[in-house]
């Protein structure tokens, strides 16, 4: 049960990071090569961890 909870929490933490970054990128005009790839990978990993936690 502890491992499931850790996975779910990690997924939610990554989701929170993704949401914050999604908001800050256009607000601060952040742009660099590979940004969209990083955001896509972060979204996939957080979604997978949340699904595994259920």
PDB file with SEQRES, HELIX, SHEET and CRYST1 records, atoms N, CA, C and O in Angstrom:
SEQRES   1 A   54  UNK UNK UNK UNK UNK UNK UNK UNK UNK UNK UNK UNK UNK          
SEQRES   2 A   54  UNK UNK UNK UNK UNK UNK UNK UNK UNK UNK UNK UNK UNK          
SEQRES   3 A   54  UNK UNK UNK UNK UNK UNK UNK UNK UNK UNK UNK UNK UNK          
SEQRES   4 A   54  UNK UNK UNK UNK UNK UNK UNK UNK UNK UNK UNK UNK UNK          
SEQRES   5 A   54  UNK UNK                                                      
HELIX    1 AA1 UNK A    2  UNK A   28  1                                  27    
HELIX    2 AA2 UNK A   35  UNK A   52  1                                  18    
CRYST1    1.000    1.000    1.000  90.00  90.00  90.00 P 1           1          
ATOM      1  N   UNK A   1       0.817  -1.193   0.000  1.00  0.00           N  
ATOM      2  CA  UNK A   1       0.000   0.000   0.000  1.00  0.00           C  
ATOM      3  C   UNK A   1       0.862   1.259   0.000  1.00  0.00           C  
ATOM      4  O   UNK A   1       0.470   2.258  -0.603  1.00  0.00           O  
ATOM      5  N   UNK A   2       2.018   1.245   0.652  1.00  0.00           N  
ATOM      6  CA  UNK A   2       2.897   2.406   0.691  1.00  0.00           C  
ATOM      7  C   UNK A   2       3.449   2.757  -0.676  1.00  0.00           C  
ATOM      8  O   UNK A   2       3.582   3.934  -1.012  1.00  0.00           O  
ATOM      9  N   UNK A   3       3.774   1.737  -1.470  1.00  0.00           N  
ATOM     10  CA  UNK A   3       4.327   2.000  -2.800  1.00  0.00           C  
ATOM     11  C   UNK A   3       3.284   2.635  -3.712  1.00  0.00           C  
ATOM     12  O   UNK A   3       3.600   3.537  -4.487  1.00  0.00           O  
ATOM     13  N   UNK A   4       2.063   2.174  -3.622  1.00  0.00           N  
ATOM     14  CA  UNK A   4       0.970   2.733  -4.429  1.00  0.00           C  
ATOM     15  C   UNK A   4       0.779   4.209  -4.080  1.00  0.00           C  
ATOM     16  O   UNK A   4       0.576   5.044  -4.962  1.00  0.00           O  
ATOM     17  N   UNK A   5       0.844   4.515  -2.798  1.00  0.00           N  
ATOM     18  CA  UNK A   5       0.651   5.890  -2.367  1.00  0.00           C  
ATOM     19  C   UNK A   5       1.794   6.788  -2.856  1.00  0.00           C  
ATOM     20  O   UNK A   5       1.554   7.918  -3.282  1.00  0.00           O  
ATOM     21  N   UNK A   6       3.035   6.290  -2.796  1.00  0.00           N  
ATOM     22  CA  UNK A   6       4.187   7.049  -3.279  1.00  0.00           C  
ATOM     23  C   UNK A   6       4.056   7.328  -4.769  1.00  0.00           C  
ATOM     24  O   UNK A   6       4.326   8.441  -5.222  1.00  0.00           O  
ATOM     25  N   UNK A   7       3.644   6.324  -5.531  1.00  0.00           N  
ATOM     26  CA  UNK A   7       3.470   6.488  -6.979  1.00  0.00           C  
ATOM     27  C   UNK A   7       2.407   7.529  -7.270  1.00  0.00           C  
ATOM     28  O   UNK A   7       2.591   8.375  -8.146  1.00  0.00           O  
ATOM     29  N   UNK A   8       1.305   7.479  -6.553  1.00  0.00           N  
ATOM     30  CA  UNK A   8       0.226   8.431  -6.768  1.00  0.00           C  
ATOM     31  C   UNK A   8       0.682   9.841  -6.400  1.00  0.00           C  
ATOM     32  O   UNK A   8       0.376  10.794  -7.117  1.00  0.00           O  
ATOM     33  N   UNK A   9       1.405   9.983  -5.297  1.00  0.00           N  
ATOM     34  CA  UNK A   9       1.892  11.296  -4.889  1.00  0.00           C  
ATOM     35  C   UNK A   9       2.904  11.845  -5.880  1.00  0.00           C  
ATOM     36  O   UNK A   9       2.868  13.032  -6.204  1.00  0.00           O  
ATOM     37  N   UNK A  10       3.809  10.999  -6.366  1.00  0.00           N  
ATOM     38  CA  UNK A  10       4.804  11.448  -7.331  1.00  0.00           C  
ATOM     39  C   UNK A  10       4.122  11.906  -8.618  1.00  0.00           C  
ATOM     40  O   UNK A  10       4.517  12.913  -9.206  1.00  0.00           O  
ATOM     41  N   UNK A  11       3.111  11.177  -9.050  1.00  0.00           N  
ATOM     42  CA  UNK A  11       2.368  11.570 -10.243  1.00  0.00           C  
ATOM     43  C   UNK A  11       1.688  12.913 -10.064  1.00  0.00           C  
ATOM     44  O   UNK A  11       1.676  13.741 -10.974  1.00  0.00           O  
ATOM     45  N   UNK A  12       1.121  13.124  -8.885  1.00  0.00           N  
ATOM     46  CA  UNK A  12       0.458  14.402  -8.614  1.00  0.00           C  
ATOM     47  C   UNK A  12       1.466  15.546  -8.510  1.00  0.00           C  
ATOM     48  O   UNK A  12       1.177  16.665  -8.932  1.00  0.00           O  
ATOM     49  N   UNK A  13       2.636  15.274  -7.956  1.00  0.00           N  
ATOM     50  CA  UNK A  13       3.678  16.301  -7.884  1.00  0.00           C  
ATOM     51  C   UNK A  13       4.130  16.679  -9.290  1.00  0.00           C  
ATOM     52  O   UNK A  13       4.276  17.861  -9.602  1.00  0.00           O  
ATOM     53  N   UNK A  14       4.353  15.673 -10.140  1.00  0.00           N  
ATOM     54  CA  UNK A  14       4.759  15.956 -11.520  1.00  0.00           C  
ATOM     55  C   UNK A  14       3.659  16.693 -12.276  1.00  0.00           C  
ATOM     56  O   UNK A  14       3.939  17.578 -13.084  1.00  0.00           O  
ATOM     57  N   UNK A  15       2.414  16.328 -12.012  1.00  0.00           N  
ATOM     58  CA  UNK A  15       1.296  17.032 -12.644  1.00  0.00           C  
ATOM     59  C   UNK A  15       1.274  18.489 -12.208  1.00  0.00           C  
ATOM     60  O   UNK A  15       1.039  19.379 -13.025  1.00  0.00           O  
ATOM     61  N   UNK A  16       1.514  18.736 -10.935  1.00  0.00           N  
ATOM     62  CA  UNK A  16       1.570  20.104 -10.427  1.00  0.00           C  
ATOM     63  C   UNK A  16       2.676  20.900 -11.087  1.00  0.00           C  
ATOM     64  O   UNK A  16       2.485  22.059 -11.457  1.00  0.00           O  
ATOM     65  N   UNK A  17       3.846  20.270 -11.236  1.00  0.00           N  
ATOM     66  CA  UNK A  17       4.977  20.931 -11.906  1.00  0.00           C  
ATOM     67  C   UNK A  17       4.610  21.250 -13.350  1.00  0.00           C  
ATOM     68  O   UNK A  17       4.908  22.337 -13.846  1.00  0.00           O  
ATOM     69  N   UNK A  18       3.962  20.300 -14.023  1.00  0.00           N  
ATOM     70  CA  UNK A  18       3.565  20.520 -15.416  1.00  0.00           C  
ATOM     71  C   UNK A  18       2.579  21.685 -15.521  1.00  0.00           C  
ATOM     72  O   UNK A  18       2.696  22.526 -16.413  1.00  0.00           O  
ATOM     73  N   UNK A  19       1.616  21.729 -14.613  1.00  0.00           N  
ATOM     74  CA  UNK A  19       0.631  22.813 -14.643  1.00  0.00           C  
ATOM     75  C   UNK A  19       1.280  24.173 -14.392  1.00  0.00           C  
ATOM     76  O   UNK A  19       0.956  25.151 -15.066  1.00  0.00           O  
ATOM     77  N   UNK A  20       2.188  24.235 -13.432  1.00  0.00           N  
ATOM     78  CA  UNK A  20       2.883  25.494 -13.147  1.00  0.00           C  
ATOM     79  C   UNK A  20       3.718  25.929 -14.347  1.00  0.00           C  
ATOM     80  O   UNK A  20       3.698  27.096 -14.738  1.00  0.00           O  
ATOM     81  N   UNK A  21       4.451  24.982 -14.928  1.00  0.00           N  
ATOM     82  CA  UNK A  21       5.271  25.318 -16.097  1.00  0.00           C  
ATOM     83  C   UNK A  21       4.407  25.754 -17.273  1.00  0.00           C  
ATOM     84  O   UNK A  21       4.772  26.676 -18.002  1.00  0.00           O  
ATOM     85  N   UNK A  22       3.267  25.099 -17.463  1.00  0.00           N  
ATOM     86  CA  UNK A  22       2.363  25.464 -18.550  1.00  0.00           C  
ATOM     87  C   UNK A  22       1.875  26.903 -18.390  1.00  0.00           C  
ATOM     88  O   UNK A  22       1.686  27.612 -19.378  1.00  0.00           O  
ATOM     89  N   UNK A  23       1.678  27.320 -17.166  1.00  0.00           N  
ATOM     90  CA  UNK A  23       1.267  28.696 -16.925  1.00  0.00           C  
ATOM     91  C   UNK A  23       2.396  29.693 -17.040  1.00  0.00           C  
ATOM     92  O   UNK A  23       2.196  30.801 -17.538  1.00  0.00           O  
ATOM     93  N   UNK A  24       3.591  29.318 -16.584  1.00  0.00           N  
ATOM     94  CA  UNK A  24       4.715  30.249 -16.579  1.00  0.00           C  
ATOM     95  C   UNK A  24       5.357  30.451 -17.945  1.00  0.00           C  
ATOM     96  O   UNK A  24       5.879  31.529 -18.228  1.00  0.00           O  
ATOM     97  N   UNK A  25       5.325  29.439 -18.785  1.00  0.00           N  
ATOM     98  CA  UNK A  25       5.991  29.531 -20.092  1.00  0.00           C  
ATOM     99  C   UNK A  25       5.480  30.719 -20.917  1.00  0.00           C  
ATOM    100  O   UNK A  25       6.288  31.533 -21.362  1.00  0.00           O  
ATOM    101  N   UNK A  26       4.174  30.843 -21.135  1.00  0.00           N  
ATOM    102  CA  UNK A  26       3.739  32.012 -21.921  1.00  0.00           C  
ATOM    103  C   UNK A  26       3.821  33.319 -21.124  1.00  0.00           C  
ATOM    104  O   UNK A  26       4.034  34.386 -21.699  1.00  0.00           O  
ATOM    105  N   UNK A  27       3.655  33.233 -19.817  1.00  0.00           N  
ATOM    106  CA  UNK A  27       3.681  34.439 -18.992  1.00  0.00           C  
ATOM    107  C   UNK A  27       5.066  35.078 -18.983  1.00  0.00           C  
ATOM    108  O   UNK A  27       5.188  36.301 -19.046  1.00  0.00           O  
ATOM    109  N   UNK A  28       6.106  34.253 -18.907  1.00  0.00           N  
ATOM    110  CA  UNK A  28       7.479  34.756 -18.863  1.00  0.00           C  
ATOM    111  C   UNK A  28       8.180  34.707 -20.214  1.00  0.00           C  
ATOM    112  O   UNK A  28       9.368  35.014 -20.314  1.00  0.00           O  
ATOM    113  N   UNK A  29       7.444  34.321 -21.251  1.00  0.00           N  
ATOM    114  CA  UNK A  29       7.972  34.220 -22.609  1.00  0.00           C  
ATOM    115  C   UNK A  29       9.197  33.296 -22.679  1.00  0.00           C  
ATOM    116  O   UNK A  29      10.186  33.597 -23.347  1.00  0.00           O  
ATOM    117  N   UNK A  30       9.101  32.176 -21.979  1.00  0.00           N  
ATOM    118  CA  UNK A  30      10.181  31.192 -22.004  1.00  0.00           C  
ATOM    119  C   UNK A  30      10.106  30.398 -23.291  1.00  0.00           C  
ATOM    120  O   UNK A  30       9.035  29.947 -23.698  1.00  0.00           O  
ATOM    121  N   UNK A  31      11.245  30.233 -23.922  1.00  0.00           N  
ATOM    122  CA  UNK A  31      11.286  29.463 -25.157  1.00  0.00           C  
ATOM    123  C   UNK A  31      12.715  28.996 -25.404  1.00  0.00           C  
ATOM    124  O   UNK A  31      13.639  29.804 -25.495  1.00  0.00           O  
ATOM    125  N   UNK A  32      12.878  27.696 -25.509  1.00  0.00           N  
ATOM    126  CA  UNK A  32      14.166  27.138 -25.876  1.00  0.00           C  
ATOM    127  C   UNK A  32      13.937  25.825 -26.596  1.00  0.00           C  
ATOM    128  O   UNK A  32      12.863  25.231 -26.505  1.00  0.00           O  
ATOM    129  N   UNK A  33      14.944  25.385 -27.302  1.00  0.00           N  
ATOM    130  CA  UNK A  33      14.827  24.167 -28.089  1.00  0.00           C  
ATOM    131  C   UNK A  33      14.610  22.976 -27.167  1.00  0.00           C  
ATOM    132  O   UNK A  33      15.353  22.784 -26.204  1.00  0.00           O  
ATOM    133  N   UNK A  34      13.610  22.193 -27.460  1.00  0.00           N  
ATOM    134  CA  UNK A  34      13.307  21.007 -26.674  1.00  0.00           C  
ATOM    135  C   UNK A  34      12.279  21.233 -25.589  1.00  0.00           C  
ATOM    136  O   UNK A  34      11.928  20.291 -24.878  1.00  0.00           O  
ATOM    137  N   UNK A  35      11.780  22.454 -25.435  1.00  0.00           N  
ATOM    138  CA  UNK A  35      10.799  22.742 -24.398  1.00  0.00           C  
ATOM    139  C   UNK A  35       9.522  21.927 -24.585  1.00  0.00           C  
ATOM    140  O   UNK A  35       8.994  21.374 -23.620  1.00  0.00           O  
ATOM    141  N   UNK A  36       9.031  21.850 -25.799  1.00  0.00           N  
ATOM    142  CA  UNK A  36       7.801  21.092 -26.037  1.00  0.00           C  
ATOM    143  C   UNK A  36       8.013  19.605 -25.777  1.00  0.00           C  
ATOM    144  O   UNK A  36       7.101  18.925 -25.307  1.00  0.00           O  
ATOM    145  N   UNK A  37       9.198  19.096 -26.075  1.00  0.00           N  
ATOM    146  CA  UNK A  37       9.507  17.696 -25.798  1.00  0.00           C  
ATOM    147  C   UNK A  37       9.538  17.432 -24.293  1.00  0.00           C  
ATOM    148  O   UNK A  37       9.009  16.422 -23.830  1.00  0.00           O  
ATOM    149  N   UNK A  38      10.147  18.323 -23.538  1.00  0.00           N  
ATOM    150  CA  UNK A  38      10.200  18.176 -22.081  1.00  0.00           C  
ATOM    151  C   UNK A  38       8.801  18.200 -21.494  1.00  0.00           C  
ATOM    152  O   UNK A  38       8.474  17.393 -20.624  1.00  0.00           O  
ATOM    153  N   UNK A  39       7.978  19.117 -21.965  1.00  0.00           N  
ATOM    154  CA  UNK A  39       6.610  19.221 -21.451  1.00  0.00           C  
ATOM    155  C   UNK A  39       5.790  17.976 -21.792  1.00  0.00           C  
ATOM    156  O   UNK A  39       5.009  17.501 -20.967  1.00  0.00           O  
ATOM    157  N   UNK A  40       5.966  17.449 -22.999  1.00  0.00           N  
ATOM    158  CA  UNK A  40       5.242  16.243 -23.402  1.00  0.00           C  
ATOM    159  C   UNK A  40       5.665  15.046 -22.553  1.00  0.00           C  
ATOM    160  O   UNK A  40       4.818  14.272 -22.106  1.00  0.00           O  
ATOM    161  N   UNK A  41       6.955  14.893 -22.331  1.00  0.00           N  
ATOM    162  CA  UNK A  41       7.446  13.771 -21.520  1.00  0.00           C  
ATOM    163  C   UNK A  41       6.947  13.901 -20.081  1.00  0.00           C  
ATOM    164  O   UNK A  41       6.537  12.911 -19.475  1.00  0.00           O  
ATOM    165  N   UNK A  42       6.980  15.105 -19.539  1.00  0.00           N  
ATOM    166  CA  UNK A  42       6.497  15.331 -18.182  1.00  0.00           C  
ATOM    167  C   UNK A  42       5.017  14.982 -18.058  1.00  0.00           C  
ATOM    168  O   UNK A  42       4.601  14.381 -17.067  1.00  0.00           O  
ATOM    169  N   UNK A  43       4.227  15.352 -19.053  1.00  0.00           N  
ATOM    170  CA  UNK A  43       2.799  15.034 -19.037  1.00  0.00           C  
ATOM    171  C   UNK A  43       2.560  13.529 -19.118  1.00  0.00           C  
ATOM    172  O   UNK A  43       1.709  13.006 -18.399  1.00  0.00           O  
ATOM    173  N   UNK A  44       3.285  12.831 -19.970  1.00  0.00           N  
ATOM    174  CA  UNK A  44       3.116  11.385 -20.125  1.00  0.00           C  
ATOM    175  C   UNK A  44       3.512  10.653 -18.851  1.00  0.00           C  
ATOM    176  O   UNK A  44       2.795   9.762 -18.396  1.00  0.00           O  
ATOM    177  N   UNK A  45       4.650  11.024 -18.274  1.00  0.00           N  
ATOM    178  CA  UNK A  45       5.121  10.348 -17.060  1.00  0.00           C  
ATOM    179  C   UNK A  45       4.173  10.596 -15.898  1.00  0.00           C  
ATOM    180  O   UNK A  45       3.844   9.667 -15.160  1.00  0.00           O  
ATOM    181  N   UNK A  46       3.732  11.829 -15.725  1.00  0.00           N  
ATOM    182  CA  UNK A  46       2.817  12.105 -14.614  1.00  0.00           C  
ATOM    183  C   UNK A  46       1.481  11.392 -14.802  1.00  0.00           C  
ATOM    184  O   UNK A  46       0.919  10.869 -13.840  1.00  0.00           O  
ATOM    185  N   UNK A  47       0.977  11.367 -16.013  1.00  0.00           N  
ATOM    186  CA  UNK A  47      -0.272  10.644 -16.277  1.00  0.00           C  
ATOM    187  C   UNK A  47      -0.145   9.150 -16.030  1.00  0.00           C  
ATOM    188  O   UNK A  47      -1.045   8.532 -15.461  1.00  0.00           O  
ATOM    189  N   UNK A  48       0.962   8.574 -16.453  1.00  0.00           N  
ATOM    190  CA  UNK A  48       1.181   7.145 -16.241  1.00  0.00           C  
ATOM    191  C   UNK A  48       1.307   6.817 -14.768  1.00  0.00           C  
ATOM    192  O   UNK A  48       0.758   5.814 -14.310  1.00  0.00           O  
ATOM    193  N   UNK A  49       2.029   7.655 -14.007  1.00  0.00           N  
ATOM    194  CA  UNK A  49       2.174   7.393 -12.577  1.00  0.00           C  
ATOM    195  C   UNK A  49       0.849   7.538 -11.834  1.00  0.00           C  
ATOM    196  O   UNK A  49       0.573   6.782 -10.902  1.00  0.00           O  
ATOM    197  N   UNK A  50       0.044   8.491 -12.237  1.00  0.00           N  
ATOM    198  CA  UNK A  50      -1.277   8.653 -11.596  1.00  0.00           C  
ATOM    199  C   UNK A  50      -2.141   7.435 -11.903  1.00  0.00           C  
ATOM    200  O   UNK A  50      -2.834   6.933 -11.019  1.00  0.00           O  
ATOM    201  N   UNK A  51      -2.111   6.958 -13.137  1.00  0.00           N  
ATOM    202  CA  UNK A  51      -2.911   5.785 -13.497  1.00  0.00           C  
ATOM    203  C   UNK A  51      -2.420   4.526 -12.773  1.00  0.00           C  
ATOM    204  O   UNK A  51      -3.232   3.696 -12.365  1.00  0.00           O  
ATOM    205  N   UNK A  52      -1.117   4.379 -12.612  1.00  0.00           N  
ATOM    206  CA  UNK A  52      -0.581   3.223 -11.903  1.00  0.00           C  
ATOM    207  C   UNK A  52      -0.918   3.270 -10.414  1.00  0.00           C  
ATOM    208  O   UNK A  52      -1.009   2.236  -9.754  1.00  0.00           O  
ATOM    209  N   UNK A  53      -1.098   4.469  -9.904  1.00  0.00           N  
ATOM    210  CA  UNK A  53      -1.409   4.624  -8.489  1.00  0.00           C  
ATOM    211  C   UNK A  53      -2.829   4.275  -8.125  1.00  0.00           C  
ATOM    212  O   UNK A  53      -3.156   4.178  -6.942  1.00  0.00           O  
ATOM    213  N   UNK A  54      -3.684   4.083  -9.112  1.00  0.00           N  
ATOM    214  CA  UNK A  54      -5.089   3.779  -8.813  1.00  0.00           C  
ATOM    215  C   UNK A  54      -5.347   2.314  -8.752  1.00  0.00           C  
ATOM    216  O   UNK A  54      -6.480   1.897  -8.510  1.00  0.00           O  
TER     217      UNK A  54                                                      
END                                                                             
